[in-house]
């Protein structure tokens, strides 16, 4: 087990965490604690080191800097919990990029500025310090796998930590970049951790039937997982946890202001059981109105997103023949869609709209869903032909 939740709330200066499940983590392992409410989860996510473990009790070497609470609501006899996430970052094998003394020095200055100023974004401070010159600070390690059709291609990554990876300004140099034109049925990336990345956490382009499962991505600049536009993909993105995304210049407008936990340009992929916390967008379908975007979503269910600054599920320009089921969200917007069925949604704490469907030619439905704690409106449909 690499991801669990707090059983009870933790206060700042606590050195004991009560977990919902027993873990077999070891002294010296690093874990990240994040979320648990509708506050500023990104700035309050913190990495701690394990001192000892006793069943569901986790003792850490230094006190917590922030409180991590639990939100509970009783609705129609059912208890709804929003608990802080506790995710294991340590792995057996470590791939670590270089961090320059210039960046470490500037990082200290930015943290001090953030502590005194309150609202200053550390990632923006670091980026501006680089003066947009390649090689100055943000040049981490990169793993690139290239596959060719007709050749035997297998990639099997398991239990590896990638730290200080990815390179700024380069869309093609994410922390993990998988590109090619081949089927990867026997390949997988699972139980890995990507943290402190200077670019996107993971990019898939051209490959199909690749399994990406049970990975942890933390403190990423840009999108967490990016799935490029390509026919017949059928990649499986299951049970991944993405925590703490920061905007970065030099990639795309969305990544500058509101990077997405999972950014999807091809619908025919299986996306199940993932969790996004402290991002811009949770799940962003960026699909063109023709071509590959007309393919139905292979599967999109049991995904969770919270503490996002923008919309948790976004579909931009034309999703057709889509069926989305069982997702726990904070807020979502649909720009343009038809034959769209949204079922078994749980949405809470929305600032504006719970579900915002801007345009639909027809056959759009929302059913069997619960909307809790909205501040303005819950569902807004305009103009929509149902």
PyMOL commands that set and color helices and strands:
alter all, ss='L'
color gray80, all
select helices_A, chain A and resi 41-44+101-117+122-129+253-257+291-294
alter helices_A, ss='H'
color red, helices_A
select strands_A, chain A and resi 3-5+16-18+30-34+46-54+57-60+70-75+78-83+85-88+93-96+143-147+156-158+160-163+176-180+188-190+193-197+202-205+211-213+216-221+225-227+236-238+241-246+260-264+270-272+275-277+281-286+299-306+313-316+319-329+332-348+355-367+370-372+379-381
alter strands_A, ss='S'
color yellow, strands_A
deselect
rebuild
show_as cartoon
